[in-house]
Amino acid sequence: MSYYVYITTNPARKVLYIGITNDLTSRMAQHYTNRGSAQTFAGKYFCYNLLYFEEHQDSKAAIAREKELKGWTRAKKDVLIATENPD
């Protein structure tokens, strides 16, 4: 099974959300459907635009990577995104 660590943003590109899933397509659909919902961070801030993702074969490795990325500064996250998705 594959696990994905991903980064989304809102239309204004002001907020980043980092998450993990084993079904990236469905998860992105959920983020879009939940946009504007105050019940979740991603929903509250309209984080449904996928900027970056990476695939892992091990769930523990994916969770560790998610935690690592969440600890990074915004500048470091922006550099990571730009290397894979310059647009």
C-alpha positions, 0 to 999 in steps of 0.5 A: 500500500502507498501512503502520501504526504501532501501539501495543499493551500488556499486560492490566495496561497496564504495558508499551507496544510500538510496531511497524510493519506492512502488515497490522494485522489479521494482526499483532495475531493474531500478537501474540496467538498469541505471547503469553508467548513469551520470544523477542520483547519483545511476546510476553514482556510479553504485548503484544497489546491494540491501543491506537493506530494510524495509517496511512501510505502511505509505508514510509519515513514510517511507519518514521520515525514509529515511531522518533519514537514510540519516542523519546517519554516514556511520558507523551507516549505516554499523551497520544497514546493518550488523544486517540484512544482515551480508554478 
